[in-house]
Each structure stands twice: as structure tokens, then as C-alpha cells.
């Protein structure tokens, strides 16, 4: 009798858990002088030019290899090809709002940059392709935009620590940002 009762297992449900994500310390480096803009970006990210066939000369990618995250950066010279700041601003807002069908939360924040400029930072919540988008412009010569993408099927709530980590990097980028005239 003692042997039979000792083998009985009591079932306890296990709590939901998330993968452990070890995040590195934030450290930054200066962007090379070959761009018409300057900022500090994460030393944890790999900088490369955008290889897309439609990419312009000063488009770049910051790739976070361990997180399979890509921060895609685009730049438009407002003096070239009749680029108008109002058109580019409307496109940037439209790209963010295009996700409102799947997003259950969209938070837009204006970030005061140290050189008197303002940037728009949009954070999207839910199962959306891009969780973070931002842009800034001097409205006369330059327009700069970025968007964060993940190459993973992991649900966005599990990615939240990484999104917050990269958001700190984006804020550092915007706080150190300046145009080269």
C-alpha cells in the first residue's frame, strides 16, 4: 500500500513564462562621416547600406543580429526630385497608421531634440510588422525616417524587452542627431 501511494503524482499547473532575454549594456558609437546626417548608434548593431533595389544612396540598416531585428533608416534630400516635406510627412504618418487594423495601441510621442528640432516617435502595440517608427525633418533640406522590423515569428509581447532596448537606442540616436549642411 505504501509503494502504490508513493508513486501518485499531484498535478500542479505551471505558470505561463517567457523566454529569458539577456540584454547587453547600452554603448554607442558615431556614424561614419559619409552621410548627410550624424548620430550615435548602438555598438551592438551592425551598420550596413540598404541593398534594396529601390534604396537611395543614404539609406542604411542597423541590424541587431542576436535579436533578428532590423532598424531601417531612410533619408530624402528635399532639394532633389521635387521631394516636398509635406508629402514625406504625410507618407510617414500613413505608413504608421496603415497598421491600425492590427494594432491595439498606437502611441505617438514628440521628442524634443537638443538642437531645437522635433522628432515624431510612434510605438505600435499588437501583432504588427513594425513596432517602432520615427522621423524628423528640418522642413527645407532634409527628411529622415526609421522603422524597426523583426525577422521572427515570436509574438510581440515576448519581444517587448527587446523593443524597449532598441527604443533606448533610437532615443539616443535622436538626442545625438544633427544635419550636416
MIDOSE-1310 file (N, C-alpha, C; in nm, 2 decimals, decimal comma, always signed):
residues 181
xxxx	+0,08/-0,12/+0,00/+0,00/+0,00/+0,00/+0,09/+0,13/+0,00; +0,19/+0,12/+0,07/+0,28/+0,24/+0,08/+0,35/+0,27/-0,05; +0,39/+0,16/-0,12/+0,45/+0,18/-0,25/+0,35/+0,24/-0,36; +0,23/+0,20/-0,36/+0,13/+0,25/-0,45/+0,10/+0,40/-0,43
xxxx	+0,09/+0,44/-0,30/+0,06/+0,58/-0,27/+0,18/+0,67/-0,30; +0,30/+0,62/-0,29/+0,42/+0,70/-0,31/+0,44/+0,73/-0,46; +0,38/+0,66/-0,55/+0,40/+0,68/-0,69/+0,30/+0,78/-0,75; +0,20/+0,81/-0,67/+0,10/+0,90/-0,72/+0,15/+1,04/-0,73
xxxx	+0,13/+1,11/-0,84/+0,18/+1,24/-0,86/+0,06/+1,34/-0,85; +0,09/+1,45/-0,78/-0,01/+1,56/-0,77/+0,02/+1,65/-0,88; -0,08/+1,68/-0,97/-0,06/+1,77/-1,08/-0,08/+1,91/-1,04; +0,02/+2,00/-1,07/+0,01/+2,14/-1,04/+0,03/+2,21/-1,18
xxxx	-0,06/+2,30/-1,22/-0,04/+2,37/-1,35/+0,08/+2,46/-1,34; +0,15/+2,47/-1,45/+0,27/+2,55/-1,45/+0,23/+2,69/-1,49; +0,29/+2,79/-1,43/+0,26/+2,93/-1,47/+0,31/+2,96/-1,61; +0,25/+3,05/-1,68/+0,30/+3,10/-1,81/+0,43/+3,16/-1,79
xxxx	+0,52/+3,14/-1,89/+0,65/+3,20/-1,88/+0,70/+3,26/-2,01; +0,80/+3,33/-2,01/+0,86/+3,39/-2,13/+1,00/+3,35/-2,14; +1,05/+3,35/-2,26/+1,19/+3,32/-2,28/+1,28/+3,43/-2,21; +1,39/+3,38/-2,15/+1,48/+3,47/-2,09/+1,56/+3,54/-2,20
xxxx	+1,56/+3,67/-2,19/+1,64/+3,75/-2,29/+1,74/+3,83/-2,22; +1,87/+3,80/-2,24/+1,98/+3,87/-2,18/+2,01/+3,99/-2,27; +2,00/+4,11/-2,22/+2,03/+4,23/-2,30/+2,16/+4,28/-2,26; +2,24/+4,33/-2,36/+2,37/+4,39/-2,33/+2,36/+4,53/-2,28
xxxx	+2,47/+4,58/-2,22/+2,47/+4,72/-2,18/+2,46/+4,81/-2,30; +2,40/+4,92/-2,29/+2,39/+5,02/-2,40/+2,52/+5,09/-2,41; +2,58/+5,08/-2,53/+2,70/+5,15/-2,56/+2,69/+5,21/-2,71; +2,75/+5,32/-2,73/+2,72/+5,39/-2,86/+2,85/+5,43/-2,93
xxxx	+2,84/+5,45/-3,06/+2,95/+5,49/-3,15/+2,89/+5,59/-3,25; +2,98/+5,67/-3,31/+2,94/+5,77/-3,40/+2,92/+5,71/-3,54; +2,83/+5,76/-3,62/+2,80/+5,72/-3,75/+2,92/+5,77/-3,84; +2,96/+5,69/-3,94/+3,07/+5,74/-4,03/+3,03/+5,87/-4,10
xxxx	+3,13/+5,95/-4,14/+3,12/+6,08/-4,19/+3,06/+6,08/-4,34; +3,03/+5,97/-4,39/+2,98/+5,96/-4,53/+2,83/+5,99/-4,55; +2,76/+6,02/-4,44/+2,62/+6,05/-4,45/+2,59/+6,20/-4,44; +2,48/+6,25/-4,49/+2,45/+6,40/-4,47/+2,39/+6,43/-4,33
xxxx	+2,39/+6,33/-4,24/+2,34/+6,34/-4,11/+2,44/+6,27/-4,02; +2,43/+6,30/-3,89/+2,52/+6,24/-3,79/+2,44/+6,20/-3,67; +2,47/+6,09/-3,61/+2,41/+6,04/-3,48/+2,49/+5,93/-3,42; +2,47/+5,90/-3,30/+2,53/+5,79/-3,23/+2,43/+5,67/-3,24
xxxx	+2,49/+5,55/-3,27/+2,41/+5,43/-3,28/+2,47/+5,32/-3,19; +2,39/+5,22/-3,16/+2,44/+5,12/-3,07/+2,56/+5,04/-3,13; +2,66/+5,02/-3,04/+2,77/+4,95/-3,09/+2,74/+4,80/-3,10; +2,62/+4,76/-3,05/+2,57/+4,63/-3,06/+2,51/+4,60/-3,20
xxxx	+2,48/+4,70/-3,27/+2,41/+4,69/-3,40/+2,52/+4,70/-3,51; +2,49/+4,62/-3,62/+2,58/+4,62/-3,74/+2,53/+4,72/-3,84; +2,61/+4,82/-3,88/+2,57/+4,92/-3,98/+2,60/+4,87/-4,12; +2,50/+4,88/-4,21/+2,52/+4,84/-4,35/+2,44/+4,93/-4,44
xxxx	+2,47/+4,94/-4,56/+2,39/+5,02/-4,66/+2,27/+4,93/-4,69; +2,16/+5,00/-4,73/+2,04/+4,93/-4,77/+2,06/+4,87/-4,91; +2,05/+4,74/-4,92/+2,07/+4,67/-5,05/+1,94/+4,66/-5,14; +1,83/+4,71/-5,09/+1,71/+4,70/-5,16/+1,73/+4,78/-5,30
xxxx	+1,67/+4,73/-5,40/+1,68/+4,79/-5,54/+1,62/+4,93/-5,54; +1,53/+4,96/-5,45/+1,47/+5,09/-5,45/+1,54/+5,19/-5,35; +1,64/+5,14/-5,29/+1,71/+5,22/-5,19/+1,78/+5,34/-5,25; +1,78/+5,45/-5,18/+1,86/+5,57/-5,21/+2,00/+5,56/-5,15
xxxx	+2,08/+5,65/-5,19/+2,23/+5,64/-5,15/+2,25/+5,65/-5,00; +2,17/+5,73/-4,93/+2,20/+5,74/-4,79/+2,10/+5,66/-4,70; +2,04/+5,56/-4,75/+1,96/+5,47/-4,67/+2,06/+5,37/-4,60; +2,02/+5,33/-4,48/+2,11/+5,24/-4,41/+2,03/+5,15/-4,32
xxxx	+2,09/+5,04/-4,28/+2,03/+4,94/-4,19/+2,12/+4,93/-4,07; +2,05/+4,92/-3,95/+2,12/+4,88/-3,83/+2,06/+4,75/-3,79; +2,15/+4,64/-3,79/+2,10/+4,51/-3,77/+2,15/+4,46/-3,64; +2,05/+4,41/-3,55/+2,08/+4,35/-3,42/+2,07/+4,20/-3,44
xxxx	+2,19/+4,14/-3,47/+2,19/+4,00/-3,50/+2,13/+3,91/-3,40; +2,16/+3,92/-3,28/+2,11/+3,83/-3,17/+1,96/+3,83/-3,16; +1,90/+3,95/-3,19/+1,76/+3,96/-3,18/+1,68/+3,95/-3,31; +1,76/+3,93/-3,42/+1,70/+3,93/-3,56/+1,61/+4,05/-3,58
xxxx	+1,66/+4,17/-3,54/+1,59/+4,30/-3,55/+1,67/+4,39/-3,65; +1,59/+4,46/-3,73/+1,64/+4,55/-3,83/+1,58/+4,69/-3,81; +1,67/+4,79/-3,79/+1,63/+4,92/-3,78/+1,66/+4,98/-3,92; +1,56/+5,00/-4,00/+1,58/+5,05/-4,14/+1,57/+5,20/-4,14
xxxx	+1,67/+5,27/-4,20/+1,68/+5,41/-4,20/+1,67/+5,46/-4,34; +1,58/+5,56/-4,36/+1,57/+5,62/-4,50/+1,60/+5,77/-4,48; +1,65/+5,83/-4,59/+1,68/+5,97/-4,60/+1,64/+6,03/-4,73; +1,58/+6,14/-4,73/+1,54/+6,21/-4,86/+1,60/+6,35/-4,85
xxxx	+1,67/+6,39/-4,96/+1,71/+6,53/-4,98/+1,59/+6,60/-5,04; +1,54/+6,70/-4,97/+1,42/+6,77/-5,02/+1,45/+6,86/-5,14; +1,58/+6,88/-5,17/+1,61/+6,96/-5,29/+1,61/+6,87/-5,42; +1,62/+6,74/-5,40/+1,63/+6,65/-5,52/+1,49/+6,60/-5,55
xxxx	+1,47/+6,57/-5,68/+1,35/+6,50/-5,73/+1,22/+6,56/-5,68; +1,21/+6,69/-5,66/+1,09/+6,76/-5,61/+1,03/+6,69/-5,49; +1,12/+6,65/-5,40/+1,07/+6,59/-5,27/+1,02/+6,71/-5,19; +0,89/+6,70/-5,15/+0,83/+6,80/-5,06/+0,82/+6,75/-4,92
xxxx	+0,85/+6,83/-4,82/+0,84/+6,79/-4,69/+0,70/+6,75/-4,65; +0,60/+6,82/-4,69/+0,46/+6,79/-4,66/+0,42/+6,65/-4,71; +0,47/+6,62/-4,83/+0,44/+6,49/-4,89/+0,50/+6,38/-4,81; +0,63/+6,40/-4,78/+0,70/+6,29/-4,70/+0,65/+6,28/-4,56
xxxx	+0,60/+6,39/-4,50/+0,54/+6,38/-4,37/+0,41/+6,30/-4,37; +0,33/+6,33/-4,47/+0,20/+6,26/-4,49/+0,23/+6,11/-4,51; +0,33/+6,08/-4,59/+0,37/+5,94/-4,62/+0,41/+5,87/-4,49; +0,49/+5,94/-4,41/+0,54/+5,88/-4,28/+0,42/+5,85/-4,19
xxxx	+0,33/+5,95/-4,17/+0,21/+5,92/-4,09/+0,13/+5,81/-4,15; +0,11/+5,80/-4,28/+0,03/+5,70/-4,35/+0,09/+5,56/-4,32; +0,23/+5,55/-4,33/+0,29/+5,43/-4,30/+0,27/+5,38/-4,16; +0,27/+5,47/-4,07/+0,24/+5,43/-3,93/+0,09/+5,39/-3,91
xxxx	+0,01/+5,47/-3,97/-0,14/+5,44/-3,95/-0,19/+5,33/-4,03; -0,11/+5,28/-4,13/-0,15/+5,16/-4,20/-0,17/+5,04/-4,12; -0,10/+5,04/-4,00/-0,10/+4,93/-3,91/-0,22/+4,93/-3,81; -0,30/+5,03/-3,82/-0,40/+5,05/-3,72/-0,51/+4,94/-3,72
xxxx	-0,52/+4,86/-3,83/-0,61/+4,75/-3,84/-0,57/+4,64/-3,74; -0,44/+4,61/-3,73/-0,39/+4,50/-3,65/-0,34/+4,55/-3,51; -0,31/+4,68/-3,50/-0,26/+4,73/-3,38/-0,37/+4,76/-3,28; -0,34/+4,72/-3,15/-0,44/+4,75/-3,05/-0,40/+4,88/-2,97
xxxx	-0,29/+4,93/-3,00/-0,24/+5,06/-2,94/-0,14/+5,13/-3,03; -0,16/+5,26/-3,05/-0,07/+5,34/-3,12/-0,04/+5,46/-3,03; +0,09/+5,48/-3,00/+0,13/+5,59/-2,91/+0,23/+5,67/-2,99; +0,19/+5,80/-3,01/+0,28/+5,89/-3,08/+0,34/+5,99/-2,98
xxxx	+0,47/+6,01/-2,98/+0,53/+6,10/-2,89/+0,62/+6,20/-2,97; +0,62/+6,32/-2,93/+0,71/+6,42/-2,99/+0,83/+6,43/-2,90; +0,95/+6,41/-2,97/+1,07/+6,41/-2,89/+1,15/+6,54/-2,92; +1,17/+6,62/-2,82/+1,25/+6,74/-2,84/+1,40/+6,70/-2,85
xxxx	+1,45/+6,74/-2,96/+1,59/+6,71/-2,99/+1,68/+6,83/-2,94; +1,81/+6,80/-2,90/+1,89/+6,91/-2,84/+1,92/+7,03/-2,93; +1,91/+7,02/-3,06/+1,94/+7,13/-3,15/+1,82/+7,20/-3,20; +1,71/+7,20/-3,12/+1,59/+7,27/-3,14/+1,50/+7,20/-3,24
xxxx	+1,53/+7,08/-3,28/+1,44/+7,01/-3,37/+1,34/+6,92/-3,29; +1,25/+6,87/-3,36/+1,15/+6,78/-3,30/+1,14/+6,65/-3,39; +1,13/+6,54/-3,32/+1,11/+6,41/-3,40/+0,98/+6,35/-3,35; +0,92/+6,28/-3,44/+0,79/+6,21/-3,41/+0,83/+6,06/-3,39
xxxx	+0,80/+6,00/-3,27/+0,83/+5,86/-3,24/+0,69/+5,79/-3,22; +0,67/+5,69/-3,30/+0,54/+5,62/-3,29/+0,57/+5,47/-3,25; +0,50/+5,43/-3,14/+0,52/+5,29/-3,09/+0,38/+5,22/-3,12; +0,39/+5,11/-3,18/+0,27/+5,03/-3,22/+0,27/+4,91/-3,13
xxxx	+0,15/+4,88/-3,08/+0,14/+4,75/-3,00/+0,04/+4,66/-3,06; +0,07/+4,53/-3,05/-0,01/+4,43/-3,12/+0,07/+4,35/-3,21; +0,01/+4,27/-3,29/+0,08/+4,18/-3,39/+0,10/+4,26/-3,52; +0,19/+4,36/-3,52/+0,21/+4,44/-3,63/+0,35/+4,42/-3,69
xxxx	+0,38/+4,44/-3,82/+0,51/+4,42/-3,87/+0,62/+4,51/-3,82; +0,58/+4,63/-3,78/+0,68/+4,72/-3,73/+0,63/+4,78/-3,60; +0,71/+4,77/-3,49/+0,67/+4,81/-3,36/+0,71/+4,96/-3,33; +0,80/+5,01/-3,40/+0,86/+5,14/-3,37/+0,89/+5,21/-3,50
xxxx	+0,84/+5,34/-3,51/+0,87/+5,42/-3,63/+0,90/+5,56/-3,58; +0,99/+5,63/-3,65/+1,02/+5,77/-3,61/+1,06/+5,85/-3,74; +1,05/+5,98/-3,73/+1,10/+6,06/-3,84/+1,13/+6,20/-3,78; +1,21/+6,28/-3,86/+1,24/+6,42/-3,83/+1,28/+6,48/-3,96
xxxx	+1,26/+6,61/-3,96/+1,29/+6,69/-4,08/+1,33/+6,83/-4,04; +1,41/+6,90/-4,12/+1,43/+7,04/-4,10/+1,34/+7,12/-4,19; +1,25/+7,05/-4,26/+1,15/+7,11/-4,35/+1,20/+7,19/-4,47; +1,33/+7,20/-4,48/+1,38/+7,28/-4,60/+1,48/+7,19/-4,68
xxxx	+1,56/+7,11/-4,62/+1,66/+7,04/-4,69/+1,66/+6,89/-4,67; +1,62/+6,84/-4,55/+1,64/+6,70/-4,52/+1,52/+6,64/-4,46; +1,50/+6,51/-4,48/+1,39/+6,43/-4,42/+1,45/+6,29/-4,38; +1,44/+6,25/-4,26/+1,50/+6,13/-4,20/+1,39/+6,05/-4,14
xxxx	+1,39/+5,92/-4,17/+1,29/+5,83/-4,11/+1,35/+5,69/-4,08; +1,29/+5,63/-3,98/+1,34/+5,49/-3,94/+1,22/+5,41/-3,90; +1,24/+5,28/-3,91/+1,14/+5,18/-3,87/+1,20/+5,05/-3,82; +1,15/+4,99/-3,72/+1,20/+4,87/-3,66/+1,12/+4,75/-3,71
xxxx	+1,19/+4,64/-3,76/+1,13/+4,52/-3,80/+1,20/+4,40/-3,73; +1,13/+4,29/-3,71/+1,18/+4,17/-3,66/+1,17/+4,06/-3,76; +1,27/+3,98/-3,78/+1,26/+3,86/-3,87/+1,24/+3,74/-3,78; +1,13/+3,74/-3,71/+1,09/+3,62/-3,62/+0,94/+3,61/-3,61
xxxx	+0,90/+3,49/-3,58/+0,76/+3,47/-3,56/+0,71/+3,48/-3,42; +0,81/+3,52/-3,33/+0,78/+3,54/-3,19/+0,67/+3,65/-3,17; +0,58/+3,63/-3,08/+0,47/+3,73/-3,06/+0,54/+3,85/-3,00; +0,48/+3,97/-3,03/+0,53/+4,09/-2,99/+0,54/+4,12/-2,84
xxxx	+0,44/+4,05/-2,77/+0,45/+4,07/-2,62/+0,58/+4,01/-2,57; +0,62/+3,90/-2,63/+0,75/+3,84/-2,59/+0,87/+3,92/-2,63; +0,85/+4,00/-2,73/+0,96/+4,08/-2,78/+0,97/+4,22/-2,71; +0,88/+4,25/-2,62/+0,88/+4,38/-2,56/+1,01/+4,42/-2,49
xxxx	+1,08/+4,33/-2,42/+1,21/+4,38/-2,36/+1,31/+4,42/-2,47; +1,31/+4,36/-2,59/+1,40/+4,39/-2,70/+1,35/+4,52/-2,76; +1,22/+4,54/-2,77/+1,17/+4,66/-2,83/+1,20/+4,78/-2,74; +1,19/+4,76/-2,61/+1,23/+4,87/-2,52/+1,38/+4,90/-2,52
xxxx	+1,46/+4,79/-2,54/+1,61/+4,81/-2,55/+1,64/+4,89/-2,67; +1,58/+4,86/-2,79/+1,61/+4,93/-2,91/+1,55/+5,07/-2,91; +1,44/+5,09/-2,84/+1,38/+5,22/-2,82/+1,48/+5,32/-2,75; +1,55/+5,27/-2,65/+1,65/+5,35/-2,59/+1,76/+5,39/-2,69
xxxx	+1,80/+5,29/-2,78/+1,89/+5,32/-2,88/+1,84/+5,43/-2,98; +1,71/+5,42/-3,01/+1,65/+5,52/-3,10/+1,65/+5,66/-3,03; +1,62/+5,66/-2,91/+1,62/+5,79/-2,83/+1,76/+5,85/-2,83; +1,86/+5,76/-2,81/+2,00/+5,81/-2,81/+2,03/+5,87/-2,95
xxxx	+1,99/+5,80/-3,05/+2,01/+5,84/-3,19/+1,95/+5,98/-3,21; +1,83/+6,00/-3,17/+1,76/+6,13/-3,19/+1,82/+6,24/-3,10; +1,86/+6,20/-2,98/+1,93/+6,30/-2,89/+2,07/+6,34/-2,94; +2,13/+6,26/-3,02/+2,26/+6,30/-3,07/+2,26/+6,34/-3,22
xxxx	+2,14/+6,35/-3,28/+2,12/+6,37/-3,42/+2,15/+6,51/-3,46; +2,22/+6,53/-3,57/+2,24/+6,66/-3,63/+2,25/+6,64/-3,78; +2,21/+6,75/-3,85/+2,23/+6,75/-4,00/+2,36/+6,81/-4,03; +2,42/+6,76/-4,14/+2,54/+6,82/-4,20/+2,50/+6,91/-4,32
x	+2,51/+7,04/-4,31/+2,47/+7,12/-4,41/+2,58/+7,15/-4,51
